[in-house]
């Protein structure tokens, strides 16, 4: 049911799409039929797959950077309220600044294209990790905290045995959002970098295909980006399930 | 066997002197509380919601400081080291949901760095004591509310404390589980020669469990009266049905009503 229902919806959409395009005889340079997109995907597989790897690499590096930085910043935030109130507005500032606006600057400042794109994508993916992890680290059962204090637990013991496990569900909720954002950030940064970047990801393929009016290839590249996004989400969900299995409400419901 | 002769050494375990507690914002929770608990007693703090009985218990545990006055545990120096251990049982089971019952019970030993083998042995005997031997490997949420509370009690007992502080531990349970756990707690207190300070708003529970009941008034809480429940151990279900039990309940009920200015909480429909 969990997989069948969305698959059925997808199949219906594809069939309707195909029928409409065929019946109204829409030219393929406007809307290609799903079959044509599939054929293009196979034909251009070598080219597109290489680009997919480039984009995926930037996405995963950015996500890794965002997780490491985000968790470290969250740990710093929960050390004291003063630190958090002084710095949190700047984390928000980072979140609300459109990446398209600052990407050109970063690309100019950082000479190497790959690190520049990774930094852009990481900025987009950073905030949910910071925000969720710091809320999680604070969301500790006050009675459990008292119990730890009654047993003279050190700060480190409280962190490792209480705060980190309590924060895990929140962290994974943030990670799920960040995974998608890292991909979006990578694609947007590639767009901004345009053909200037030597590494040519999927966004570059979309730009090129658009210029050449190669709409089927544009759709094929778009399909790969979407598929990559879904795959990232699935992997993170699986990791969350493995970590929270058996105890957290969010995963118990799925098991029933 | 009388319960009061069981308190073989008359050492003072808890000494609260002229305790006042005023919370930030000016709410006065407690007013001039003076209370002594002797070794081996089972003392219940009985009072209406918000009367500060939990506040007093948390002060005894050292989780809160009084605004004025003093609360001391084992105020004399002749009791040292492991004989000064106390444990706290919360209103909720307060178990860590991410780990097994066994590891939850082992937590106090892990925090104080007791060796693994010794700790595991102590956990096994604590779980056996509360009838959860079979359930060490399951997660807390797989247990019923009553069993979670037993796990919580096992965690309190695992350090072999001399003083057990309990904050309405069975308040969230159904009557049947509550009655059974009350009986078992009374038995544990007797067998392990514990000193217990027990917070409750149930008159029946207080009468059944306690050697002494401190009746508290509504906010700001003060101790209206202390009543020695001079009934022998063991206290059985028969005692729960007896006329003497009913008489104790009536006396406490009257005292409570005087202190809160309300009607007697023991109406006809609440007969035990």
HADDOCK unambig.tbl for C-alpha pairs under 7 A between the chains (distance, minus, plus):
assign (segid A and resid 143 and name CA) (segid B and resid 94 and name CA) 6.50 0.50 0.50
assign (segid A and resid 144 and name CA) (segid B and resid 94 and name CA) 6.05 0.50 0.50
assign (segid A and resid 151 and name CA) (segid B and resid 108 and name CA) 6.02 0.50 0.50
assign (segid A and resid 151 and name CA) (segid B and resid 111 and name CA) 6.56 0.50 0.50
assign (segid A and resid 151 and name CA) (segid B and resid 112 and name CA) 6.93 0.50 0.50
assign (segid A and resid 153 and name CA) (segid B and resid 111 and name CA) 5.82 0.50 0.50
assign (segid A and resid 247 and name CA) (segid B and resid 97 and name CA) 5.63 0.50 0.50
assign (segid A and resid 247 and name CA) (segid B and resid 98 and name CA) 5.33 0.50 0.50
assign (segid A and resid 247 and name CA) (segid B and resid 139 and name CA) 6.91 0.50 0.50
